[in-house]
Amino acid sequence: MFSRSRGGEPARAPVVGQVISGWRLVRPLGHHGARCEFVGVCEAPVPTRATASDHWREFGAVAEEPLLQRRIVIMPDLGDGALARECTLREQLAADFIERAEEVLSDGEWQLAVYALKPRWSYAELIAEGTQLDAGAAVSLLVPLAETLALAHESGIVHTALTLQCCRIDAHGRPSIEGWDAAIRVDELPAVRRDLLRTDDLRALGRLADAVLANVVDAPSEELARLISALTGSAPPRDAARRLIDELFNWRVPDIIPERTPASLAPTMRVADDQGTASDQLGVETLLGDDGDMSRPVPRGVPGGKLALLQARMIAFASEVNARTWALLAIAGALLAGTGLLLPALTSGSAAAEDTGATSQPTPIATLPERTDGAAPALEPQPTASEPTFTSSASATAIESADQLATARNECLVLADAACLDQVYASGAPGLDADLTAIGAGTAGDRVTTATSWILAADLGDIEILQGSGGIGSLSLERTADGWRIREVWVEHY
């Protein structure tokens, strides 16, 4: 971890597409005053082994450098080192439920703290949803808070801003506490001031526990209820945090915290989990497939390495063909076969009628147009009145396709048509899961204002991030064999 600073207030806030200290900002995550958070990407170098000869160099092709994706916390660098002090405090506490920065950077204008990127939601969201909790899950939610607060007080630090909003849970049900930018070291303060600050922290802990237990099916034990009442009172005991841990464990055994769907919380980041690859050694999170094969370097020094890797990738690609595609092909084949059997029968029937001298007019038969090239005629499906049609040129650029894709997605959301959304999204896109979840819940997903201009915020190869004019939102588009398709949608709320 390192930092450097130079005075001077920034001229404007960071924006999507800006590069700060080597990190490109691709999506805003929120802001609080001068402090803002983004999803950031940068290229991680792939370590290569030196060779004693250049003879086999043509077989040692180097793969593209994989992308690191992280949560970036940004503050203006005013020379006070506020962000660096916060990260140092997190390191010194070394608590299990406090996230620590991977590094702290500064370019003279901005300070950056780099954290792991993962889906998280707050206790406030959990309470607002009215989720009914088991007693064991409540214990798992509250014990980490009490333990972390007790450790901070014993280390001479008070939080001062403990709320439901700054208590978070990740996709694996692991709690953590944020808001340490407001923390204060109290060792040098007068005793009265220290006691007042610690009392405020303990009251906040009591209010938190009371809010969580209000959503628990089982009533708390008499001892636990009495302790929480004392915590929220005017003079909570100094050892109340440690006593709360004991009473919670005496009440119930900790249990699993209810999970939420990660797709509705944050972009799904695929992690390369193959042991021994450079991506795994660096902890790289990629935007590619489930197994991260495309981020794996080509084996060096082995003539057959390229061929073996290409074969593995082709097999993986073939296995991803949608089952619905095979079903549609089978239906089309059955229709063509039926047409081939029907036409000869109709022709023979017409000839028999002429031989018997029938005087009645035959019923008109709709026939398919003749083809001079000998190929079977194609059957064009006719869209219904309620089904929006979507066509996209494979040669169109991402910016040219953006408005058409956004319009088609809006129409699909109005119709609540899952099959329609499948046409405008790329295969496996995390944004598709979020829209399908919204349709299943009977709620309308966020719609992007169309008929606007789009600018390229970030070019990640087969994935491009586009920013709409006027701050209406952003699109992440992915290049497919059929042209550009939507990967994710972010709409600004004010």
Secondary structure, 3 states (H helix, E strand, C coil): CCCCCCCCCCCCCCCCCCEECCEEEEEEEEEECCEEEEEEEEECCCCCCCCCCCCCHHHCCCCCCCEEEEEEEEEECCCCCHHHHHHHHHHHHCCCCCCCCCEEEECCCEEEEEEECCCEEEHHHHHHCCCCECHHHHHHHHHHHHHHHHHHHHCCEECCCCCCCCEEEECCCCEEECCHHHCEECCCCCHHHHHHHHHHHHHHHHHHHHHHHCCECCCCCHHHHHHHHHHCCCCCCCCHHHHHHHHHHHHCCCCCCCCCCHHHCCCCCEECCCCCCHHHHHCCEECCCCCCHHHCCCCCCCCCHHHHHHHHHHHHHHHCCCHHHHHHHHHHHHHHHHHHHHHHHHHHHHHHHHHCCCCCCCCCCCCCCCCCCCCCCCCCCCCCCCCCCCCCCCCCCHHHHHHHHHHHHHHHHHHCCHHHHHHHECCCCHHHHHHHHHHHCCCCCCCCCCCCCEEEEEECCCEEEEEEHHHCEEEEEEEECCEEEEEEEEECCC
